[in-house]
Amino acid sequence: MRRDPAKYTEPLATVWPAVTEAMYLLADVSGAQDILWEMLERGPLQLLPLYAADVPRMRELMRKYADRPMDMADAALLRAPSARASAKSSR
């Protein structure tokens, strides 16, 4: 089922490692990568920044959940919002 990215009303956010994984998984689905590119270029999909300071926590998450399917994209998705929220609350 193909959805029009323009129909999303809530802002969506992700990180580059998750986009990379999604592009790989969508490689064999006709037009799917283009839809993802459009969502990144025009919205509603926004990229959350990741910094070198996020790496230790991402690594810690991957170690903590080593018995589960936790890869870098998953750890980055967990880290990015919590890092931004704590930065906002300390202002």
C-alpha positions in Angstrom: 0.0 0.0 0.0 1.6 3.3 -1.1 1.0 6.3 1.1 1.4 9.9 0.1 4.0 11.5 2.4 2.1 14.8 2.2 -0.8 13.3 4.1 1.1 12.9 7.4 0.0 15.6 9.8 2.4 14.9 12.7 6.1 15.6 12.4 8.2 12.4 12.2 11.8 12.2 13.2 14.6 9.8 12.7 18.4 9.5 12.5 20.8 8.8 9.7 21.6 5.2 10.8 17.9 4.4 10.6 17.6 6.0 7.2 20.6 4.0 5.9 19.0 0.8 7.2 15.6 1.7 5.7 17.2 2.4 2.3 18.9 -1.0 2.3 15.6 -2.8 3.3 13.6 -0.9 0.7 16.1 -1.5 -2.2 13.9 -4.2 -3.8 10.6 -2.3 -3.4 9.9 -0.3 -6.5 9.7 3.4 -5.8 10.0 3.0 -2.0 13.4 4.6 -1.7 12.2 7.6 -3.7 9.3 8.0 -1.3 11.7 8.0 1.6 13.9 10.6 -0.1 10.8 12.8 -0.7 9.9 12.5 3.0 13.4 13.7 3.9 13.5 16.5 1.3 10.0 17.9 1.7 9.0 16.8 5.2 7.3 15.4 7.2 10.4 13.4 8.1 13.0 15.3 10.0 16.6 14.2 10.9 17.6 14.4 14.5 21.3 15.2 15.0 23.7 12.7 16.5 27.0 13.8 17.9 30.2 12.2 19.0 29.0 12.7 22.6 26.1 10.3 21.8 28.4 7.4 20.9 29.2 6.2 24.4 25.5 5.9 25.3 24.7 4.2 22.0 27.4 1.7 22.6 26.1 1.1 26.1 22.6 0.5 24.8 23.9 -2.0 22.3 25.9 -3.9 25.0 22.9 -3.7 27.4 20.6 -5.2 24.9 23.1 -7.6 23.2 20.7 -10.5 23.9 18.0 -8.8 21.7 18.1 -7.5 18.1 19.6 -4.0 18.9 21.8 -2.5 16.2 23.3 0.9 15.7 20.2 2.3 14.1 18.1 1.2 17.1 20.5 2.6 19.6 20.7 5.9 17.7 16.9 6.1 17.7 16.8 5.6 21.4 19.6 8.1 22.1 18.7 11.0 19.9 15.4 12.0 21.5 16.6 11.5 25.1 19.8 13.6 24.4 17.8 16.4 22.9 15.2 16.4 25.7 17.8 16.6 28.4 19.6 19.4 26.6 16.3 21.3 26.4 15.5 20.8 30.1 19.0 22.0 31.2 18.5 25.4 29.4 
